[in-house]
């Protein structure tokens, strides 16, 4: 039994309602189809404090809940940890949500559970079948690798519905999944492999096309590096970013330090005072790695993201990328990224690509089951090229029956990897998804804001791809009311 599952959250004390405590305790040791409940503890309404990587986070208005941990197994030798938070019956909105993970996972995503809990959702998360996500060494064992790749989310969804039914004596009206980065990959993998698990799915900055994506990330970490240091300095990154803004910031009618539509942006590096080597490095980061015959192997980064490029350019390549090849592809602790050949490594990864990268963009079965999909991605993402989501979405729309009516992509100007940046990065896709699934109305725009010290100082709308938010030319250009979605 892994007692780590309850770590990281300070319980607020026993629930004040004896009936709630009794009903919650009745779940303990309940048998599940592929596992069992380990603990079931009542928590009273009020502040719920969660220890996070950057310090404790407190939800001031958490409802009374039953906090359940369980151990699941997809096969002998598998050990998937999961946790589900069940609001008191009177506070439950009738919905069930599973939240995704980041990086190599290895822990319960408690931070992502708090907001939906406060909104009345029964919400669950999984550690994806291993503990700790510092590296991919868990992937040397097949049960853990396959659980991380796709099985853990499915098992969590199934067990969560069993636990939920035992507590509420009712099935959820709707079941949803939401995740970003690795969670975005989990989202699209669930839609592809288990099309009936969820009624609606949110996939942010999805780490799909894994072999090519991670090859580009290693390439990014190596190109233009000398002794572990980038030949592009902080001043160079700033100059490249200003060059892009000078060329394209006004394309949406507003000079706000954000490029609304990088795909309509044309930049000229010749105007910059850069050495040939520095210019070639910048061009390589914009274009991505190339095959020997000159064809692109994967996307580069978008204009407007230059200020974040340093994030993948440390002394060594991003470990999520290099370990993809070291562990998942080669299964060799001694493998080194030295002399990395993106084309050869992508070819070597073909045997495992389908397990880790949601390679198929055919989601016809998910849409046939009534599923709705919202994708989103930040244009200034330094970790996963935003063009990856655009390409996947276009392929999915072209190759999936029902996609035109049941899928939407929202690109977020100026947003980094799953958040942050100078753009309108504060938004909530879950109400839009729930309204779509429950009410049948596809979202026409998503309200969003830029925050300074937690206070909105600029509002915008996020538009369904390929439309972009465009200023009307009249009124306050920091007010979303003066913008409309229009064709680029």
C-alpha positions, 0 to 999 in steps of 0.5 A: 500500500502506498501511503503517499496518496494522502500527502500534500493536503492538510485536512480541515477536520472531520465533516460536521455532518455525521451522515456525511462522515458515515457515508464516506467511511462506508466507501473504505475498503470497497472492492472495485473492478480493477482495484480497491479503495484504500482510504475514505475520509470526510473533510468539513467545508471551508479552507482546504490547504494543499502543499504545492511546488511553490508553496501551499495553496488554499481553497477558501470555499471548498465544500464538505467532501469525501476524500478517497484514495484507491489502488488500481491495476491494469494487469498483474504488476501494475499499481496505479494510484488515484484520488477522487474528491466527492463534494457533499451530495447537496453541493455536487453539480452532477458532473465528474471530472478527471484532471491530467498530469504534467511531465512524467507525472508520478503524483496526484495533480491536487492543484488542478483538482481544487478549482473544479471541486469548488465549482461542485465537480466530483474530481479525480486524478491519477499518478499514472502508475508510478511515483516521482516524475524526475525522470523516465526510469519507471518506463523500463518496466512495461506495466508502468510504461503502458499505464503512463502512456494510456491505461491509467487515465482509463482505469481512473475514469472507470474506478472513479465512476464506480466510487461516485456511484457508491457514494451518490447512488447515481451516475454522473450526468456528464463525465469530462477530462481536462489536461495540459501538456502531458495532460493534453496528450492524455486527453487526445489519447483517451478520445482515441483509445477509449471514446466512451470514457468521457462526454467532453474533453479539454486538451491544452498544449497537447504533447502529441506526435511524441517522437517528432516533438521530443526530437525537436526539443532535444534539437532545440537544446543543442543547436547553437550551443557552445560548452552548454551555453547558448550563443544567443544571449538574453539581449539577442532573445530580446532583440529577436522578440522586439523585431517580431513585435515591430513587424506584427504587433499591429496586425490585430489593430492594437499595439499591446505587445502581443502578436494575435496571429503569428501565422500571418506574421512575416519577420526579417532577420537580416535587419538585426545586428547578428552574426551569421552563426547567431542568425542561423541559430535563430532561423533553426529555432523558427523552422525546427529540425530538417531531414537530410533532404531538406524537408521539415521533421517538426515545427519550430517556434512562433514569432512572439515567443522569442522571450521564452526560448531560453526555457529549453536551452539550458546546459543539457536538453530538456529531460522529458525529451532526452529521456523519451529516447533514452528510456522509452525508445532505447531502454538504455540508461547509458544512451547519450544525446551527444551527436543527436540525429533527429531524423534517425531518432524519429525513425527509431521511435516508430515502434513506440510512437503509437503508445506515447503520442496519440499518433492517430488524429481520427477521433470519429468514434469519440464524436460518434459517441456524442463527445465534444472536444476543446483544444487550446494552445499558447502561441508563445509556448517554448516547450511544445510548438503551437503549430503542433496543435494547429496541425493535429487539429487540421488533420483531425478535422480532415480525417474524423467524421463529426469533427466539424460539429464537435471540435474547436481549437482556441489559440491563445496569443502571448501565452507560454506553456499552459499559462503565463505570458503577456497575453490574455492567459486567464480563462476557464474552458470548463464552463464552455465545455459543460455548456456545449455538452449539456446545452448543445451550443458550441462556444463562439468565443472564450472570455479571457483576461491578462492579470497583473497582481491578480487583477484584470488589466486587459480583457480579450476573447479567444476565438475558434481557429482559424478566426482571430480577435480583431479590434473594432477601431472604436472604444477602449482597446483593453476591453474585450467588448470592442473585439470580434472574432473574424477570419484572418 
